[in-house]
Amino acid sequence: MDGQAPGAKVVSRRAGTWGGGTNAAALPFPEASLDLVVLPHTLELSADPHHALREVERVLVPEGRVVIC
């Protein structure tokens, strides 16, 4: 493994944004900008799953959702 978290799928209804294969350890979105983040097979393959979750928390709006599958 290269030490980077596998891709996250991100969606923002307000911005109409869809990103596939984004690095969950460094999401390219501003703070509190996303409504939903989907992490398919991300945390179990991540070198630092705690960092990936902190990054998800950073980009989610207060009422945002994360789906871990």
Buried (B, 14 or more C-beta within 10 A) or exposed (E): EEEBBBBBBBBBEEEEEEBEEBBBBEBEBEEEBBBBBBBEEBBEBBEBBEBBBEBBEBBBBEEBEBEBE
